Amino acid sequence: MPDIHTHYKEDIDRLFRGRVVNLGSVKVLADMDVVYQRLINKLLIILASQGVKTFLVSLFILMIFHLLIGRHLVSLAAAAKNFAFGIPEGVLNIGDEDELSDVSNAFNNMTKRLSANMKDLESEIIERRNAQLALEDYKNHLEELVDEKTSELLKANQNLQHAKEIAESANQAKSMFLANMSHELRTPMNAILGFSHIILRDSTLTETQLENVAIIERSGSHLLNMINDILDLSKIEAGQMELKPTVFNLTHALSDVGDMMHIRAASKNLKLSLEMDPHLPRYVKTDLGKLRQVLINLMGNAIKYTQQGTVTLRCHVSHPTDGKQPYHLEFEVEDSGVGIPQEKLATIFDPFIQAEQTGIKGQGTGLGLAISQSYASLLGGIIVINSEVGKGSLIRFNMLADPIEKDDAPLASKARPQVVALAPGQQEWRVLIAEDDMENRLLLKKLLTPVGFTVKEAENGEQACAMFQEWSPHFIWMDNRMPVMNGIIATHKIRRLANGEKTKIAALTASVFDDQKLLNAGYDDVIHKPYQAHEIYNVMEHHLGVEYIYEGVSAQTDTQDISASEDDDLLPNALTVLPVTLRKKLDHAASALNVEETMAAIGEIRKLDPGLADTLTMWVEKFEYGKIQDWLDREGAL
């Protein structure tokens, strides 16, 4: 029995005689499975018909799309694929003045550009490949060259090393040769000059004998200067030349140089002019010895090659702004000589070069300007020469010098007279001379014994050590190079003996290369041969406190006042008559080394004190301007 479902029920009511009467109810019954089946069948028919319609519409649309677009896209894809694989393809032509035509044209343009770019790229790749191959070849060639050059360099380095060893050996041999030559030349020169000085002090000699001895002394001094030039150049080449700065009176030093050059100039009837900057500092700190040597060499050459006229030395200064930076000093040496040809100026500073100017041949080693240029470099400057044949030369030399505080300025000092004896009231001074050269032992003995020292001699270091133990000297003059035992070994041995550290030992050496080495070896001082008598006396005074009697000075004279001259004794009393303005005028003129202004100031002084004016005039004539300044400083005149 089929499943019957009630789908609807309705009650039937009627109004009868004023009241509602239920007549019954109506029920509608239906079989729902049949309904559902029919609905499904209808749905399937509808879906099938719609599917067929949709398929047919889609197929129609697809055919239309294929006819309008698809086939053209297929052509475009095929063309792109062929292009990608490098298959030649003609011009793509799709569409008809529409968007596809634009795409076709764009594609054609793109393929043209890509084809052109590909060709360029292929060309570049080929070029790069060729270049790479060329680089490889060049690299291989370079490697071959490097190997070849490396081999050559190794060989060259070996040759250079060998040459270096030879050069070092030659340099060492040169140094040994110079040291030996220094000793061999300066040792006898010490005796020649030393005995010449002793003989010149002999009052019993005739005028002719004195003149002959003076010639020997001058010739020896000239030979010594030549030896020193060669040794100085060797020290410069070896890099052993150093500055030895000291504090000194600059104007006084220039005055000394002028005084020294005045004699040479006067011998040739030349006028010597000194022009100094009025603002020149009085005291500076630099190497005085090298500065003097440069100025003496430059002025000496100027005088040598000037036959008439004037030689002028000028000095200008640039002051430091803060008072701590170095002074910039500029010196000028100008002459009216024959001049130097331009072609010789380039080599004028080379060693052993002399400018033979218009038939005037110079004397000497030809090292003066070479050494002067080296000294100028050490002093922080340079020498420059301007010259014109027939008109003369102008040499400029600039340098640096450190400023000095007023409190650091050295006290005025003057050369002492000749030592004649030991001052009375002193102990016996025992001095040992250790020297293998008989002449030099005799020279030193003749300097010490007449003065009052007790002297004993030793011929080598071994004898000196034995003599020290037996005699206990206060001072030993030790020659550094002696047979059996040299001075350094003897000094070491003496220092280890009883009282050896207290004994003063000074080295006597003919070498100019080993000062510091000797001091480090235990010597208290070093004196170079040939030496002056005052050097011997001064060293012993410094280390032992020895007091001397000087020539022309009584034994009761205070040693601190020995250096005062008779003229100095007169000046303090006369100083009180000078007005302050006149003192300052004199000081300004003397500082500038200005002869005319100095003589003008002396002319005013003569009206007040003729004797003082005469003394000052004598100092000016001797170019002793520094003496005037030292006197004014010492007496507090300003």
C-alpha positions as CSV (number, residue, x, y, z in Angstrom):
1,M,0.0,0.0,0.0
2,P,1.5,3.3,-1.0
3,D,2.5,5.8,1.7
4,I,-0.4,8.3,2.0
5,H,0.5,11.6,3.6
6,T,-2.1,14.2,4.7
7,H,-1.3,17.3,3.1
8,Y,-4.3,19.5,4.0
9,K,-7.5,19.4,6.3
10,E,-10.4,21.9,6.4
11,D,-13.5,22.0,8.7
12,I,-16.9,22.9,7.1
13,D,-19.1,25.1,9.4
14,R,-22.5,26.8,8.5
15,L,-24.7,29.3,10.4
16,F,-28.1,27.7,11.1
17,R,-30.7,29.6,13.0
18,G,-28.3,31.8,14.6
19,R,-25.8,29.3,15.5
20,V,-22.8,27.7,13.8
21,V,-23.3,24.1,12.8
22,N,-20.3,21.9,11.9
23,L,-21.2,20.0,8.8
24,G,-17.9,18.0,8.8
25,S,-14.4,18.3,7.5
26,V,-12.6,17.8,4.2
27,K,-9.2,16.2,3.9
28,V,-7.0,16.3,0.8
29,L,-4.7,13.3,0.6
30,A,-1.8,12.9,-1.9
31,D,1.0,10.4,-2.7
32,M,4.3,12.4,-2.4
33,D,6.6,9.9,-4.0
34,V,4.8,10.2,-7.3
35,V,5.0,13.9,-7.0
36,Y,8.7,13.8,-6.3
37,Q,9.3,11.4,-9.2
38,R,7.5,13.6,-11.6
39,L,9.4,16.7,-10.3
40,I,12.7,14.9,-10.8
41,N,11.8,13.9,-14.3
42,K,10.8,17.4,-15.1
43,L,14.1,18.7,-13.6
44,L,16.2,16.2,-15.6
45,I,14.4,17.2,-18.8
46,I,15.0,20.8,-18.1
47,L,18.7,20.3,-17.2
48,A,19.3,18.2,-20.2
49,S,17.8,20.7,-22.5
50,Q,19.7,23.6,-20.9
51,G,22.9,21.7,-21.1
52,V,22.5,21.0,-24.7
53,K,21.7,24.7,-25.3
54,T,24.7,25.8,-23.2
55,F,27.0,23.4,-25.1
56,L,25.8,24.6,-28.4
57,V,26.2,28.3,-27.3
58,S,29.6,27.7,-25.9
59,L,30.6,25.8,-29.0
60,F,29.4,28.6,-31.1
61,I,31.2,31.2,-29.0
62,L,34.4,29.1,-29.2
63,M,34.2,28.9,-32.9
64,I,33.6,32.6,-33.1
65,F,36.6,33.2,-30.7
66,H,38.8,30.9,-32.7
67,L,37.8,32.6,-35.9
68,L,38.3,36.1,-34.5
69,I,41.2,35.7,-32.0
70,G,42.4,32.2,-31.3
71,R,43.9,31.4,-34.6
72,H,45.8,34.6,-34.5
73,L,47.1,33.8,-31.1
74,V,48.2,30.4,-32.3
75,S,50.0,32.1,-35.1
76,L,51.6,34.6,-32.6
77,A,52.6,31.7,-30.3
78,A,54.1,29.8,-33.2
79,A,56.0,32.8,-34.4
80,A,57.3,33.4,-30.9
81,K,58.3,29.8,-30.5
82,N,60.1,29.8,-33.8
83,F,61.9,33.0,-32.9
84,A,62.9,31.6,-29.5
85,F,64.5,28.6,-31.3
86,G,66.1,30.8,-33.9
87,I,64.0,29.6,-36.8
88,P,63.7,32.3,-39.4
89,E,60.1,33.7,-39.6
90,G,58.6,36.1,-42.0
91,V,56.6,39.1,-41.0
92,L,53.7,38.3,-38.8
93,N,50.5,39.8,-40.3
94,I,47.3,39.3,-38.3
95,G,44.2,41.4,-37.8
96,D,42.9,44.2,-40.0
97,E,43.5,47.6,-38.6
98,D,42.5,46.5,-35.1
99,E,44.1,45.7,-31.8
100,L,45.5,42.4,-33.2
101,S,47.1,44.4,-36.0
102,D,48.7,46.6,-33.3
103,V,49.9,43.5,-31.5
104,S,51.3,42.1,-34.7
105,N,53.1,45.2,-35.5
106,A,54.5,45.5,-32.0
107,F,55.6,41.8,-32.2
108,N,57.3,42.5,-35.6
109,N,59.1,45.5,-34.2
110,M,60.2,43.6,-31.1
111,T,61.5,40.7,-33.2
112,K,63.4,43.1,-35.4
113,R,65.0,44.8,-32.3
114,L,65.7,41.5,-30.6
115,S,67.3,40.2,-33.8
116,A,69.5,43.3,-34.1
117,N,70.4,43.1,-30.4
118,M,71.1,39.4,-30.8
119,K,73.4,40.1,-33.7
120,D,75.1,42.9,-31.6
121,L,75.4,40.6,-28.7
122,E,76.8,37.8,-30.8
123,S,79.4,40.3,-32.2
124,E,80.2,41.5,-28.7
125,I,80.5,37.9,-27.4
126,I,82.8,37.2,-30.3
127,E,84.9,40.3,-29.5
128,R,85.0,39.5,-25.9
129,R,86.0,36.0,-26.6
130,N,88.7,37.2,-28.9
131,A,89.7,39.7,-26.3
132,Q,89.8,37.0,-23.6
133,L,91.9,34.9,-25.8
134,A,94.2,37.8,-26.4
135,L,94.3,38.5,-22.6
136,E,95.1,34.9,-22.0
137,D,98.0,35.1,-24.5
138,Y,99.1,38.4,-23.0
139,K,98.8,36.9,-19.5
140,N,101.0,34.0,-20.5
141,H,103.4,36.5,-22.1
142,L,103.5,38.6,-18.9
143,E,104.0,35.5,-16.8
144,E,107.0,34.7,-18.9
145,L,108.2,38.3,-18.7
146,V,107.7,38.3,-14.9
147,D,109.6,35.0,-14.6
148,E,112.3,36.5,-16.7
149,K,112.4,39.8,-14.8
150,T,112.2,38.0,-11.5
151,S,115.2,36.0,-12.5
152,E,117.0,39.2,-13.6
153,L,115.9,41.0,-10.3
154,L,117.2,38.2,-8.2
155,K,120.4,38.3,-10.1
156,A,120.5,42.1,-9.8
157,N,119.7,41.9,-6.1
158,Q,122.6,39.5,-5.7
159,N,124.8,41.9,-7.6
160,L,123.6,44.8,-5.5
161,Q,124.1,42.9,-2.3
162,H,127.6,42.1,-3.4
163,A,128.1,45.7,-4.4
164,K,126.7,46.8,-1.1
165,E,129.1,44.5,0.7
166,I,131.9,45.9,-1.4
167,A,130.8,49.5,-0.7
168,E,130.4,48.9,3.0
169,S,133.8,47.3,3.0
170,A,135.2,50.2,1.1
171,N,133.5,52.7,3.3
172,Q,134.8,50.9,6.4
173,A,138.3,50.9,4.8
174,K,137.8,54.6,4.0
175,S,136.9,55.3,7.6
176,M,139.8,53.4,8.9
177,F,142.1,55.1,6.4
178,L,140.7,58.5,7.4
179,A,141.1,57.7,11.0
180,N,144.6,56.6,10.5
181,M,145.4,59.5,8.2
182,S,143.9,61.9,10.8
183,H,146.1,60.4,13.5
184,E,149.2,60.2,11.3
185,L,148.8,63.8,10.0
186,R,147.4,65.6,13.0
187,T,149.9,64.0,15.5
188,P,153.0,65.5,13.9
189,M,151.1,68.7,13.1
190,N,150.4,69.0,16.8
191,A,154.1,69.0,17.5
192,I,154.9,71.5,14.6
193,L,152.3,74.0,15.7
194,G,152.8,73.5,19.4
195,F,156.5,74.1,19.3
196,S,156.0,77.0,16.9
197,H,153.8,78.7,19.5
198,I,156.4,78.0,22.2
199,I,159.2,79.4,20.1
200,L,157.2,82.5,19.2
201,R,157.0,83.3,22.9
202,D,160.8,83.3,23.2
203,S,161.9,86.9,23.6
204,T,165.5,86.1,22.7
205,L,164.8,85.4,19.1
206,T,165.7,87.9,16.4
207,E,163.1,89.5,14.2
208,T,164.2,87.3,11.3
209,Q,163.9,84.1,13.4
210,L,160.5,85.1,14.6
211,E,159.4,85.8,11.0
212,N,160.6,82.4,9.9
213,V,158.9,80.6,12.8
214,A,155.7,82.6,12.0
215,I,155.9,81.3,8.4
216,I,156.2,77.8,9.7
217,E,153.2,78.4,12.0
218,R,151.0,79.9,9.3
219,S,151.9,77.2,6.8
220,G,151.1,74.5,9.4
221,S,147.8,76.2,10.2
222,H,147.0,76.3,6.5
223,L,147.8,72.6,6.1
224,L,145.7,71.8,9.2
225,N,142.8,73.7,7.7
226,M,143.0,71.6,4.5
227,I,143.1,68.4,6.6
228,N,140.1,69.6,8.6
229,D,138.2,70.3,5.4
230,I,138.8,66.8,4.1
231,L,137.8,65.3,7.5
232,D,134.7,67.5,7.8
233,L,133.6,66.4,4.3
234,S,134.1,62.8,5.3
235,K,132.1,63.2,8.4
236,I,129.3,64.8,6.4
237,E,129.3,62.0,3.9
238,A,129.3,59.4,6.7
239,G,126.3,61.2,8.4
240,Q,128.3,61.9,11.5
241,M,128.2,65.6,11.4
242,E,125.9,67.0,14.1
243,L,124.9,70.4,15.4
244,K,126.4,71.6,18.7
245,P,124.2,74.5,19.6
246,T,125.4,77.1,22.2
247,V,124.1,80.4,23.4
248,F,126.2,83.3,22.2
249,N,126.2,87.0,21.3
250,L,125.3,87.2,17.6
251,T,126.6,90.7,17.0
252,H,129.7,89.9,18.9
253,A,130.3,86.8,16.7
254,L,129.7,88.8,13.5
255,S,132.1,91.4,14.8
256,D,134.8,88.7,15.4
257,V,134.3,87.4,11.8
258,G,134.5,91.0,10.5
259,D,137.7,91.6,12.5
260,M,139.2,88.4,11.1
261,M,138.3,89.3,7.5
262,H,139.4,92.9,7.9
263,I,143.0,91.8,7.9
264,R,142.6,89.9,4.7
265,A,140.7,92.7,3.1
266,A,143.2,95.4,4.2
267,S,146.1,93.3,2.7
268,K,144.4,93.8,-0.7
269,N,143.3,97.4,-0.1
270,L,139.7,96.4,-0.2
271,K,136.9,98.0,1.8
272,L,135.1,95.7,4.2
273,S,131.5,96.8,5.1
274,L,129.3,95.3,7.7
275,E,125.6,96.2,7.5
276,M,123.4,94.7,10.3
277,D,119.7,94.8,10.9
278,P,119.1,97.2,13.8
279,H,116.5,94.7,15.2
280,L,119.1,91.9,15.2
281,P,118.8,89.8,18.4
282,R,121.7,90.1,20.7
283,Y,121.7,86.5,21.9
284,V,120.7,83.4,19.9
285,K,121.2,79.6,20.2
286,T,122.7,77.7,17.4
287,D,126.0,76.1,16.3
288,L,128.4,79.0,16.5
289,G,131.3,77.1,15.0
290,K,129.4,76.1,11.9
291,L,127.9,79.6,11.4
292,R,131.4,81.1,11.7
293,Q,132.8,78.6,9.3
294,V,130.2,79.3,6.7
295,L,130.6,83.1,7.0
296,I,134.4,82.8,6.9
297,N,134.3,80.6,3.8
298,L,131.9,82.9,2.0
299,M,133.7,86.1,2.9
300,G,137.1,84.5,2.3
301,N,136.1,83.6,-1.3
302,A,134.7,87.1,-1.8
303,I,137.9,88.7,-0.8
304,K,140.0,86.1,-2.7
305,Y,138.3,86.9,-6.0
306,T,137.9,90.7,-5.6
307,Q,140.8,92.8,-6.7
308,Q,139.4,96.2,-6.0
309,G,136.3,97.7,-4.5
310,T,134.2,96.5,-1.6
311,V,133.2,93.3,0.2
312,T,130.0,93.6,2.2
313,L,128.4,91.4,4.9
314,R,124.8,92.0,5.7
315,C,122.5,90.3,8.2
316,H,118.7,90.6,8.4
317,V,116.3,89.0,10.8
318,S,112.6,88.0,10.9
319,H,111.5,87.8,14.5
320,P,109.1,85.0,15.7
321,T,105.6,86.3,16.4
322,D,105.2,84.5,19.7
323,G,108.8,84.7,20.9
324,K,109.2,80.9,20.9
325,Q,109.6,80.1,17.2
326,P,113.1,80.3,15.7
327,Y,114.5,83.5,14.2
328,H,114.9,83.5,10.5
329,L,118.4,84.9,9.8
330,E,119.5,85.9,6.3
331,F,123.1,86.7,5.5
332,E,124.3,88.4,2.3
333,V,127.9,88.5,1.1
334,E,128.3,90.9,-1.8
335,D,131.5,91.7,-3.6
336,S,132.7,93.7,-6.6
337,G,134.9,91.0,-7.9
338,V,135.3,89.3,-11.3
339,G,132.1,87.2,-10.9
340,I,131.4,83.5,-11.7
341,P,130.4,82.3,-15.2
342,Q,126.9,81.0,-15.3
343,E,128.0,77.6,-16.6
344,K,130.1,77.1,-13.5
345,L,127.4,78.0,-11.0
346,A,125.7,74.5,-11.3
347,T,128.8,72.8,-10.0
348,I,130.2,75.4,-7.7
349,F,129.0,73.5,-4.6
350,D,130.5,70.2,-5.7
351,P,133.5,68.9,-3.7
352,F,137.0,69.6,-5.0
353,I,135.6,72.2,-7.5
354,Q,137.2,75.6,-7.7
355,A,136.0,78.5,-9.9
356,E,139.0,79.8,-11.7
357,Q,137.7,83.2,-12.6
358,T,139.3,85.2,-15.4
359,G,142.7,83.8,-14.7
360,I,142.5,84.0,-10.9
361,K,143.2,80.5,-9.5
362,G,142.1,79.8,-6.0
363,Q,144.2,78.0,-3.4
364,G,143.0,75.2,-1.1
365,T,141.1,72.0,-1.5
366,G,138.0,73.2,-3.2
367,L,135.9,72.0,-0.3
368,G,134.9,75.3,1.3
369,L,131.6,75.8,-0.5
370,A,130.7,72.1,-0.4
371,I,131.2,72.1,3.3
372,S,129.4,75.4,3.7
373,Q,126.3,74.2,1.9
374,S,126.2,71.1,4.1
375,Y,126.6,73.2,7.2
376,A,123.8,75.6,5.9
377,S,121.5,72.6,5.5
378,L,122.3,71.4,9.1
379,L,121.5,75.0,10.3
380,G,118.1,74.8,8.6
381,G,118.9,76.9,5.5
382,I,120.6,77.0,2.1
383,I,123.2,79.0,0.2
384,V,122.2,80.6,-3.1
385,I,124.6,82.4,-5.4
386,N,123.8,85.1,-8.0
387,S,126.8,86.3,-10.0
388,E,127.6,88.2,-13.2
389,V,131.0,88.2,-14.8
390,G,132.7,91.5,-14.5
391,K,130.3,92.9,-11.8
392,G,130.7,90.6,-8.9
393,S,128.6,88.1,-6.9
394,L,125.8,88.1,-4.3
395,I,125.7,85.1,-2.0
396,R,122.6,84.6,0.2
397,F,122.7,82.3,3.2
398,N,119.6,81.8,5.4
399,M,119.3,79.8,8.6
400,L,117.3,79.3,11.8
401,A,118.3,80.2,15.3
402,D,116.5,79.7,18.6
403,P,115.5,82.8,20.6
404,I,117.0,83.2,24.1
405,E,115.4,84.5,27.2
406,K,117.2,87.5,28.7
407,D,117.9,85.5,31.9
408,D,119.6,82.7,29.8
409,A,122.0,85.1,28.1
410,P,125.6,84.2,28.9
411,L,127.9,86.5,30.8
412,A,130.4,88.5,28.9
413,S,133.8,86.7,28.7
414,K,137.1,87.6,27.2
415,A,140.3,85.7,26.3
416,R,142.7,85.4,29.2
417,P,146.3,86.4,28.9
418,Q,149.2,83.8,28.7
419,V,149.4,81.4,31.7
420,V,152.9,81.8,33.3
421,A,152.6,79.9,36.6
422,L,150.4,78.2,39.1
423,A,148.8,80.5,41.6
424,P,150.5,80.2,45.1
425,G,148.8,78.4,48.0
426,Q,147.8,75.3,46.0
427,Q,148.7,71.7,46.5
428,E,151.2,69.9,44.3
429,W,149.5,68.9,41.1
430,R,150.7,65.5,39.8
431,V,150.1,65.0,36.0
432,L,150.8,61.8,34.1
433,I,151.4,62.1,30.3
434,A,150.6,58.8,28.5
435,E,151.8,59.4,24.9
436,D,153.7,57.1,22.5
437,D,155.0,59.9,20.3
438,M,158.1,61.4,21.8
439,E,157.7,64.9,20.2
440,N,154.1,65.2,21.6
441,R,155.2,64.0,25.0
442,L,157.9,66.7,25.0
443,L,155.5,69.4,23.8
444,L,152.9,68.7,26.6
445,K,155.7,68.5,29.1
446,K,157.1,71.8,28.0
447,L,153.6,73.3,28.5
448,L,153.0,71.9,32.0
449,T,156.4,71.8,33.7
450,P,157.4,75.5,33.4
451,V,154.0,76.5,34.8
452,G,154.6,74.4,38.0
453,F,153.0,71.0,37.4
454,T,154.8,67.8,38.5
455,V,154.9,65.6,35.4
456,K,155.8,62.0,34.7
457,E,155.6,60.2,31.3
458,A,154.4,56.8,30.0
459,E,154.9,55.5,26.5
460,N,151.9,53.2,26.4
461,G,148.7,52.2,28.3
462,E,150.4,49.4,30.3
463,Q,153.1,51.8,31.6
464,A,150.4,54.3,32.4
465,C,148.5,51.8,34.6
466,A,151.7,50.8,36.4
467,M,152.6,54.5,36.9
468,F,149.1,55.2,38.2
469,Q,149.4,52.6,40.9
470,E,152.9,53.8,41.9
471,W,152.4,57.5,41.8
472,S,148.6,58.3,42.1
473,P,148.4,61.3,39.7
474,H,145.7,63.8,40.0
475,F,145.3,64.1,36.2
476,I,146.2,61.9,33.2
477,W,146.6,63.1,29.6
478,M,145.9,59.8,27.7
479,D,146.7,59.4,24.1
480,N,144.0,57.2,22.6
481,R,146.2,55.3,20.1
482,M,149.3,53.7,21.7
483,P,151.1,50.4,21.2
484,V,150.9,47.5,23.8
485,M,147.7,48.9,25.3
486,N,145.6,51.7,23.9
487,G,144.1,54.6,25.8
488,I,140.6,53.1,26.1
489,I,141.7,49.8,27.6
490,A,144.1,51.6,30.0
491,T,141.3,54.0,31.1
492,H,139.0,51.0,31.8
493,K,141.7,49.3,33.8
494,I,142.6,52.5,35.8
495,R,138.9,53.1,36.6
496,R,138.8,49.7,38.3
497,L,141.8,50.4,40.5
498,A,141.7,52.1,43.9
499,N,141.0,55.9,43.5
500,G,140.7,55.3,39.7
501,E,137.2,56.8,39.6
502,K,138.4,60.0,41.3
503,T,141.3,60.6,38.9
504,K,140.5,62.9,35.9
505,I,141.5,61.5,32.6
506,A,141.4,63.5,29.3
507,A,141.8,61.9,25.9
508,L,144.3,63.2,23.4
509,T,143.2,62.2,20.0
510,A,144.0,63.1,16.4
511,S,140.7,61.6,15.2
512,V,137.6,63.8,14.7
513,F,135.1,60.9,14.5
514,D,134.9,59.4,18.0
515,D,134.3,62.0,20.6
516,Q,131.2,60.4,22.0
517,K,132.8,57.0,21.9
518,L,135.7,58.2,24.0
519,L,133.4,59.9,26.5
520,N,131.4,56.7,26.8
521,A,134.6,54.8,27.3
522,G,135.2,56.7,30.6
523,Y,137.2,59.8,29.6
524,D,136.3,63.0,31.4
525,D,137.1,65.2,28.4
526,V,138.5,65.0,24.9
527,I,141.1,67.3,23.3
528,H,141.9,67.1,19.6
529,K,145.4,67.4,18.1
530,P,146.7,69.8,17.3
531,Y,145.7,71.7,20.4
532,Q,146.4,75.2,21.8
533,A,148.1,75.8,25.1
534,H,145.0,77.4,26.6
535,E,142.9,74.3,25.8
536,I,145.2,72.2,28.0
537,Y,145.2,74.8,30.9
538,N,141.4,75.3,30.6
539,V,140.6,71.6,30.8
540,M,142.7,71.1,33.9
541,E,141.2,74.2,35.5
542,H,137.7,72.9,34.8
543,H,138.3,69.4,36.2
544,L,140.8,70.1,39.0
545,G,140.0,73.7,39.9
546,V,143.6,74.7,39.2
547,E,144.3,78.5,39.6
548,Y,146.9,80.3,37.4
549,I,148.9,83.4,37.3
550,Y,148.6,85.2,34.0
551,E,151.0,87.3,32.0
552,G,150.8,90.9,33.1
553,V,148.6,90.1,36.1
554,S,149.9,89.9,39.7
555,A,149.3,86.8,41.8
556,Q,147.0,88.7,44.1
557,T,144.6,89.7,41.3
558,D,141.2,88.0,41.7
559,T,141.0,85.4,38.9
560,Q,137.5,86.5,38.1
561,D,138.8,89.9,37.1
562,I,141.9,88.7,35.2
563,S,140.3,89.3,31.8
564,A,139.6,93.0,32.4
565,S,141.9,95.2,30.4
566,E,143.3,98.5,31.3
567,D,140.9,100.2,29.1
568,D,138.0,98.5,30.9
569,D,139.2,99.9,34.2
570,L,138.9,103.4,32.8
571,L,135.5,103.0,31.3
572,P,133.2,102.6,34.4
573,N,134.4,105.9,35.8
574,A,133.8,107.6,32.5
575,L,130.3,106.0,32.1
576,T,128.6,108.4,34.5
577,V,129.2,111.3,32.2
578,L,127.2,109.8,29.3
579,P,123.5,110.6,29.0
580,V,121.1,107.7,28.8
581,T,120.1,108.7,25.2
582,L,123.7,108.7,24.1
583,R,124.3,105.3,25.6
584,K,121.3,103.9,23.8
585,K,122.4,105.5,20.5
586,L,125.9,103.9,21.0
587,D,124.3,100.5,21.8
588,H,122.0,100.7,18.7
589,A,124.9,101.6,16.4
590,A,127.2,98.9,17.8
591,S,124.4,96.3,17.6
592,A,123.9,97.1,13.9
593,L,127.8,97.1,13.3
594,N,127.2,100.5,11.6
595,V,130.6,102.2,11.5
596,E,129.2,105.7,10.6
597,E,126.5,105.8,13.3
598,T,129.0,104.4,15.9
599,M,131.6,107.0,15.0
600,A,128.9,109.7,15.1
601,A,128.0,108.6,18.7
602,I,131.7,108.5,19.6
603,G,132.0,112.0,18.2
604,E,129.4,113.2,20.7
605,I,131.1,111.3,23.5
606,R,134.4,113.0,22.7
607,K,132.9,116.3,23.7
608,L,132.3,114.8,27.1
609,D,135.3,112.5,27.6
610,P,138.1,112.4,25.0
611,G,139.8,109.5,26.7
612,L,136.7,107.3,26.5
613,A,136.2,108.3,22.9
614,D,139.7,107.2,22.0
615,T,139.2,103.8,23.6
616,L,135.9,103.3,21.8
617,T,137.4,104.4,18.5
618,M,140.2,101.9,19.0
619,W,137.6,99.1,19.5
620,V,135.7,100.2,16.4
621,E,138.9,100.2,14.3
622,K,139.4,96.6,15.4
623,F,135.8,95.8,14.7
624,E,135.3,94.9,18.3
625,Y,131.7,96.0,18.4
626,G,130.8,93.1,20.7
627,K,133.3,94.5,23.2
628,I,131.3,97.8,23.3
629,Q,128.0,95.9,23.8
630,D,129.5,93.6,26.5
631,W,130.9,96.7,28.3
632,L,127.4,98.4,28.2
633,D,125.7,95.2,29.4
634,R,128.2,94.6,32.2
635,E,128.1,98.1,33.5
636,G,124.3,98.4,33.3
637,A,124.6,101.3,31.0
638,L,121.1,100.9,29.5
